[in-house]
Amino acid sequence: MNIYFAPLEGITGYIYRNAYSDIICRDRGKELISKFFSPFISPGVNQRLSRKELRDILPENNRGIRLIPQLLGCRGEDILLGIEDIKALGYTEVNLNLGCPSGTVVAKKKGAGLLAYTDALDEFLYKIYEKADIKVSVKTRIGKNSPEEFFEILDIYNKYPMEELIIHPRIQTDFYKNKPDMEMFQYAVSHSKNRLCYNGDITSAEEYSQIIEKYGNGENYDSLGKNENKKSCDCEGGDKSFTDAVMIGRGFLKNPMLIHKISGYIENGKNKNEGEGAYGNSYINDNVSTETQDIDTIKEFHGRLLEEYKKEMSGERPVLFKMKELWAYMGDMFPGSGKLLKKLRKAVSLKEYKMLAEEIINTGYTKSINSERLPCSKTSLDT
Ligand SMILES: Cc1cc2nc3c(=O)[nH]c(=O)nc-3n(C[C@H](O)[C@H](O)[C@H](O)COP(=O)(O)O)c2cc1C
């Protein structure tokens, strides 16, 4: 099963990706994360991508990681121009964003907004798949206003030879509320002609294991569509598609070390620690030395991000903004640090910020030694 790092605009730019790959993955970036997806680039009408737009995906900014650039648009012609520029950098695969729920994007019939206009969606994909000489995958929601829209949308997707179809089974108006619609994902498993990737609300190894145990039957698939080892699927549509990848976004932001829990699950099999959930819901392993090591890694990761953002941005405010945004997720790792987190959100200087961030991490560390475990937040998949 492949693990992908989801694109998160404003957060998972190249600085975050490099720090994640170097420090969290301990230089095993490519091995642990099969693909990182870039936050979307939105080409202008009839325009080539500027150096500024390309900066995040420049190969020199993404050494040692497998990056898939993502494009957002509603005109096939503009996407094709974007693809030319991306190809010129040496990339062989791009991803199309048909899931962004943001009001300004949707108003332009882009992202999840295009899902409501099925003729336009079909024409858009036709133009791209007719001409693009590069692998093209799609990342989609299941509809704009209602999950039932997905029946027609999937019929359209089935006309095109996608590298893979990544499904975040929510509708646009959900934004990030409600639960992923697993019935609709099952419908895709039964009816998609394209290889699938599941995305949405995975924040623990246990949730990951639930998904792969239910849907993961596509090991050793190759891009020509042959898969000698593919297990038969017990779904109603027969043996058409399967899920051989899972994409995780906020789960990695909340707990960067989650990748090790998941890779431990993959490497050691699901029976370890059975009865408690494959690897439990806790962030930290049971022995203290692992906890110490994990907290040290988080400390190093945080320090690297802070230093790199300071180098890249001018003035304290944008750096503070960037780091505080991160804590909106990472704060979940330190559930007992509510007061410190509140102070951190109000910090007005980097000096104050740094002091508080270090205190949160160190206090979390002390607590983890005392309590042995740090609970990870629960999500919809827990229920
Ligand atoms: C702050 C933020 C920024 C995002 N930016 C993008 C983006 O640029 N492109 C995209 O396809 N999805 C984007 N997403 C959606 C995520 O990639 C992902 O589909 C979604 O968060 C569900 O997965 P998760 O529950 O694992 O986070 C964004 C989500 C958030 C919360």
PDBQT file of the ligand as one rigid body, heavy atoms in Angstrom, charges set to zero:
ROOT
HETATM    1  C1  LIG A 401      -5.417  24.047   4.943  1.00  0.00    +0.000 C 
HETATM    2  C2  LIG A 401      -5.729  23.070   3.847  1.00  0.00    +0.000 A 
HETATM    3  C3  LIG A 401      -5.189  23.273   2.570  1.00  0.00    +0.000 A 
HETATM    4  C4  LIG A 401      -5.480  22.367   1.534  1.00  0.00    +0.000 A 
HETATM    5  N1  LIG A 401      -4.931  22.568   0.285  1.00  0.00    +0.000 NA
HETATM    6  C5  LIG A 401      -5.188  21.663  -0.712  1.00  0.00    +0.000 A 
HETATM    7  C6  LIG A 401      -4.602  21.808  -2.015  1.00  0.00    +0.000 A 
HETATM    8  O1  LIG A 401      -3.829  22.717  -2.302  1.00  0.00    +0.000 OA
HETATM    9  N2  LIG A 401      -4.916  20.879  -2.953  1.00  0.00    +0.000 N 
HETATM   10  C7  LIG A 401      -5.766  19.817  -2.689  1.00  0.00    +0.000 A 
HETATM   11  O2  LIG A 401      -6.015  18.991  -3.560  1.00  0.00    +0.000 OA
HETATM   12  N3  LIG A 401      -6.289  19.665  -1.464  1.00  0.00    +0.000 NA
HETATM   13  C8  LIG A 401      -6.027  20.541  -0.481  1.00  0.00    +0.000 A 
HETATM   14  N4  LIG A 401      -6.560  20.340   0.763  1.00  0.00    +0.000 N 
HETATM   15  C9  LIG A 401      -7.316  19.091   1.025  1.00  0.00    +0.000 C 
HETATM   16  C10 LIG A 401      -6.383  18.003   1.544  1.00  0.00    +0.000 C 
HETATM   17  O3  LIG A 401      -5.396  17.681   0.576  1.00  0.00    +0.000 OA
HETATM   18  C11 LIG A 401      -7.150  16.717   1.889  1.00  0.00    +0.000 C 
HETATM   19  O4  LIG A 401      -7.860  16.284   0.741  1.00  0.00    +0.000 OA
HETATM   20  C12 LIG A 401      -8.150  16.933   3.015  1.00  0.00    +0.000 C 
HETATM   21  O5  LIG A 401      -7.571  17.642   4.087  1.00  0.00    +0.000 OA
HETATM   22  C13 LIG A 401      -8.699  15.591   3.531  1.00  0.00    +0.000 C 
HETATM   23  O6  LIG A 401      -7.639  14.746   3.915  1.00  0.00    +0.000 OA
HETATM   24  P1  LIG A 401      -7.144  14.626   5.456  1.00  0.00    +0.000 P 
HETATM   25  O7  LIG A 401      -8.359  14.355   6.290  1.00  0.00    +0.000 OA
HETATM   26  O8  LIG A 401      -6.169  13.495   5.443  1.00  0.00    +0.000 OA
HETATM   27  O9  LIG A 401      -6.537  15.941   5.792  1.00  0.00    +0.000 OA
HETATM   28  C14 LIG A 401      -6.315  21.238   1.789  1.00  0.00    +0.000 A 
HETATM   29  C15 LIG A 401      -6.843  21.054   3.073  1.00  0.00    +0.000 A 
HETATM   30  C16 LIG A 401      -6.567  21.939   4.095  1.00  0.00    +0.000 A 
HETATM   31  C17 LIG A 401      -7.144  21.688   5.469  1.00  0.00    +0.000 C 
ENDROOT
TORSDOF 0
